[in-house]
């Protein structure tokens, strides 16, 4: 079982940027698809970005053009670069394999002036 630890969240003004990291306890080389999820206040957890072992990516319409998912298999780490942040991006962000395994604690992103 792989353990996941998200980090990099914080408070940022609208239009700002953050880079989230997801550190895995063991190799993610053999995991075909990994993704980032967001859970906003009062909302269900939603998949917003995915990446395959070959580097193919997909994004939800809400973040397309602003967020970039990447993975470094050698470092056992998944990343989410978040640019042009909006207040509606405020949420707890989680990483996971797809299909989902155990959930980590997530990292809080707050976009506010």
Backbone as numpy.savetxt, mean C-alpha at the origin, in Angstrom:
# Nx Ny Nz CAx CAy CAz Cx Cy Cz
4.23 -18.97 7.19 3.39 -17.78 7.19 4.28 -16.53 7.19
4.01 -15.60 6.27 4.78 -14.37 6.18 4.14 -13.30 7.07
4.98 -12.58 7.81 4.52 -11.47 8.63 4.84 -10.16 7.91
3.91 -9.21 7.95 4.03 -7.95 7.23 3.96 -6.77 8.18
4.87 -5.81 7.99 4.91 -4.61 8.82 4.89 -3.38 7.93
3.81 -2.61 8.00 3.67 -1.39 7.21 4.26 -0.20 7.96
4.82 0.75 7.22 5.37 1.96 7.82 5.37 3.09 6.79
5.65 4.31 7.26 5.77 5.46 6.37 4.60 6.41 6.38
3.53 6.08 7.08 2.38 6.96 7.13 2.65 8.18 7.99
1.71 9.12 7.97 1.85 10.33 8.75 0.85 11.37 8.33
1.04 12.59 8.82 0.19 13.73 8.50 0.83 14.55 7.39
0.07 14.82 6.34 0.58 15.58 5.21 -0.51 16.51 4.69
-0.10 17.66 4.15 -1.06 18.61 3.58 -1.52 18.17 2.20
-2.71 18.60 1.77 -3.17 18.27 0.42 -2.13 18.66 -0.62
-1.91 17.78 -1.60 -0.91 18.01 -2.63 0.45 17.45 -2.28
0.63 17.00 -1.06 1.90 16.45 -0.62 2.09 15.00 -1.03
3.21 14.42 -0.59 3.58 13.06 -0.95 4.03 12.25 0.26
3.83 10.95 0.18 4.33 10.00 1.16 4.76 8.74 0.44
5.70 8.01 1.03 6.12 6.73 0.51 5.94 5.68 1.60
5.03 4.75 1.37 4.77 3.68 2.33 5.64 2.46 2.02
6.05 1.76 3.07 6.83 0.54 2.92 6.14 -0.61 3.63
6.34 -1.80 3.11 5.80 -3.02 3.70 6.93 -4.04 3.74
7.43 -4.30 4.94 8.54 -5.22 5.13 8.01 -6.61 5.46
8.47 -7.61 4.73 8.05 -8.99 4.95 9.10 -9.76 5.74
8.64 -10.71 6.53 9.54 -11.48 7.39 10.36 -12.52 6.62
9.93 -12.85 5.43 10.67 -13.77 4.59 10.50 -13.38 3.13
11.12 -14.13 2.24 11.12 -13.82 0.82 9.71 -13.73 0.23
9.49 -12.72 -0.61 8.24 -12.60 -1.34 8.44 -12.94 -2.81
9.59 -13.49 -3.12 9.94 -13.82 -4.50 8.90 -14.74 -5.15
8.39 -15.71 -4.40 7.47 -16.70 -4.94 6.00 -16.27 -4.90
5.71 -15.10 -4.33 4.33 -14.61 -4.24 3.99 -13.88 -5.54
3.03 -14.42 -6.29 2.74 -13.88 -7.62 2.16 -12.47 -7.58
1.13 -12.25 -6.73 0.47 -10.95 -6.67 0.47 -10.41 -5.24
0.88 -9.15 -5.09 0.77 -8.45 -3.82 0.05 -7.13 -4.05
-0.54 -6.61 -2.99 -1.31 -5.38 -3.14 -1.34 -4.50 -1.92
-1.80 -3.27 -2.13 -2.05 -2.31 -1.07 -3.55 -2.08 -0.95
-4.03 -1.99 0.28 -5.43 -1.74 0.58 -5.56 -0.48 1.40
-6.71 0.18 1.29 -7.00 1.33 2.14 -8.32 1.10 2.85
-8.40 1.57 4.09 -9.64 1.53 4.84 -9.88 2.91 5.45
-10.78 3.67 4.82 -11.12 5.00 5.27 -12.16 4.91 6.38
-12.30 5.97 7.18 -13.29 5.97 8.26 -14.69 5.67 7.73
-15.36 4.69 8.33 -16.71 4.33 7.93 -16.82 3.56 6.64
-15.70 3.14 6.07 -15.70 2.42 4.80 -15.10 1.02 4.95
-15.41 0.15 3.99 -14.82 -1.17 3.95 -13.39 -1.09 3.44
-12.58 -2.08 3.79 -11.23 -2.16 3.26 -11.30 -2.38 1.75
-10.53 -1.61 0.99 -10.60 -1.63 -0.46 -9.22 -1.80 -1.07
-9.12 -2.68 -2.04 -7.87 -2.88 -2.77 -7.66 -1.72 -3.73
-6.51 -1.05 -3.64 -6.26 0.11 -4.48 -5.12 -0.07 -5.48
-4.23 -1.04 -5.25 -3.12 -1.25 -6.17 -2.59 -2.66 -6.07
-2.22 -3.26 -7.20 -1.64 -4.61 -7.21 -0.40 -4.63 -8.09
0.47 -5.60 -7.82 1.65 -5.80 -8.63 1.98 -7.28 -8.68
2.33 -7.78 -9.87 2.71 -9.17 -10.04 4.21 -9.32 -9.86
4.67 -10.57 -9.80 6.10 -10.83 -9.67 6.88 -10.30 -10.86
6.21 -10.17 -12.01 6.84 -9.65 -13.21 6.78 -8.15 -13.34
6.13 -7.47 -12.38 6.08 -6.02 -12.39 4.85 -5.40 -13.03
3.88 -6.21 -13.42 2.65 -5.69 -13.99 1.78 -5.09 -12.89
1.26 -3.87 -13.10 0.50 -3.16 -12.06 -0.91 -2.82 -12.50
-1.80 -2.69 -11.51 -3.16 -2.22 -11.73 -3.57 -1.34 -10.56
-4.45 -0.37 -10.84 -4.86 0.60 -9.83 -6.35 0.83 -9.85
-6.90 1.13 -8.67 -8.28 1.57 -8.59 -8.39 2.95 -9.21
-9.57 3.27 -9.74 -9.77 4.57 -10.37 -9.48 5.73 -9.42
-9.74 5.53 -8.14 -9.57 6.59 -7.17 -8.12 7.04 -6.98
-7.16 6.17 -7.32 -5.75 6.49 -7.11 -4.93 6.48 -8.39
-5.51 6.05 -9.48 -4.78 5.94 -10.74 -4.18 7.29 -11.16
-2.91 7.26 -11.52 -2.22 8.47 -11.93 -1.55 9.21 -10.80
-1.86 8.84 -9.56 -1.28 9.51 -8.39 -0.44 8.58 -7.52
-0.80 7.29 -7.46 -0.08 6.32 -6.65 0.71 5.37 -7.55
1.85 4.90 -7.05 2.68 3.95 -7.78 3.10 2.82 -6.85
2.74 1.58 -7.21 3.14 0.42 -6.43 4.40 -0.19 -7.03
5.29 -0.68 -6.18 6.50 -1.34 -6.65 6.91 -2.40 -5.63
7.78 -3.31 -6.05 8.26 -4.35 -5.14 9.74 -4.58 -5.36
10.45 -4.86 -4.28 11.86 -5.20 -4.33 11.98 -6.58 -3.71
11.99 -7.61 -4.54 12.02 -8.98 -4.04 13.30 -9.28 -3.26
14.41 -8.68 -3.67 15.68 -8.91 -2.98 15.66 -8.38 -1.56
14.89 -7.30 -1.33 14.79 -6.70 0.00 13.53 -7.13 0.74
12.73 -8.00 0.12 11.48 -8.48 0.72 10.56 -7.32 1.12
10.46 -6.33 0.24 9.73 -5.11 0.57 8.81 -4.67 -0.56
7.61 -4.24 -0.18 6.62 -3.67 -1.10 6.51 -2.19 -0.79
6.33 -1.35 -1.82 6.25 0.09 -1.64 4.99 0.66 -2.27
4.56 1.81 -1.74 3.49 2.58 -2.36 3.89 4.05 -2.32
4.22 4.61 -3.49 4.52 6.03 -3.60 3.21 6.77 -3.82
2.90 7.72 -2.94 1.64 8.44 -2.96 1.93 9.91 -3.24
1.47 10.40 -4.38 1.67 11.79 -4.78 0.33 12.49 -4.94
0.37 13.83 -4.95 -0.83 14.64 -5.11 -1.94 14.19 -4.18
-1.60 14.03 -2.93 -2.55 13.49 -1.95 -3.73 14.42 -1.72
-4.90 13.80 -1.54 -6.15 14.49 -1.30 -6.71 14.11 0.06
-7.55 14.97 0.65 -8.15 14.62 1.94 -8.88 13.27 1.92
-9.49 12.92 0.79 -10.21 11.66 0.68 -9.30 10.43 0.66
-7.98 10.64 0.59 -7.03 9.54 0.69 -6.77 9.15 2.15
-7.28 9.93 3.08 -7.10 9.64 4.50 -7.65 8.26 4.83
-6.79 7.40 5.37 -7.17 6.01 5.64 -6.02 5.30 6.32
-6.31 4.09 6.81 -5.25 3.18 7.22 -4.90 2.33 6.02
-3.62 2.22 5.71 -3.16 1.47 4.55 -2.49 0.17 4.97
-2.87 -0.92 4.29 -2.36 -2.25 4.57 -1.77 -2.87 3.31
-0.78 -3.72 3.48 -0.29 -4.53 2.38 -0.65 -5.98 2.63
-0.69 -6.79 1.58 -0.97 -8.20 1.73 -0.72 -8.93 0.42
-0.61 -10.24 0.52 -0.58 -11.08 -0.67 -2.01 -11.26 -1.15
-2.16 -11.65 -2.41 -3.48 -11.91 -2.98 -3.48 -13.31 -3.58
-4.33 -14.21 -3.08 -5.37 -14.03 -2.06 -4.78 -13.71 -0.69
-5.55 -12.98 0.11 -5.07 -12.43 1.36 -4.67 -13.47 2.38
-3.57 -13.17 3.09 -3.15 -13.93 4.24 -3.46 -13.14 5.50
-2.61 -13.26 6.50 -2.81 -12.53 7.75 -2.54 -11.04 7.55
-3.31 -10.22 8.28 -3.17 -8.76 8.18 -2.20 -8.21 9.22
-1.45 -7.18 8.83 -0.60 -6.47 9.77 -1.38 -5.37 10.44
-0.68 -4.43 11.09 -1.34 -3.35 11.81 -1.72 -2.18 10.92
-1.13 -2.10 9.74 -1.39 -0.99 8.84 -0.64 0.26 9.27
-0.71 1.30 8.43 -0.10 2.58 8.75 -1.07 3.70 8.41
-1.23 4.66 9.32 -2.21 5.72 9.18 -1.70 6.84 8.28
-2.50 7.20 7.29 -2.22 8.35 6.43 -3.33 9.37 6.63
-2.96 10.58 7.02 -3.93 11.64 7.22 -3.55 12.82 6.34
-4.48 13.22 5.47 -4.26 14.34 4.56 -5.18 15.48 4.99
-4.59 16.53 5.52 -5.37 17.64 6.07 -4.53 18.90 6.11
-5.21 20.05 5.93 -4.55 21.33 6.05 -4.69 21.91 7.45
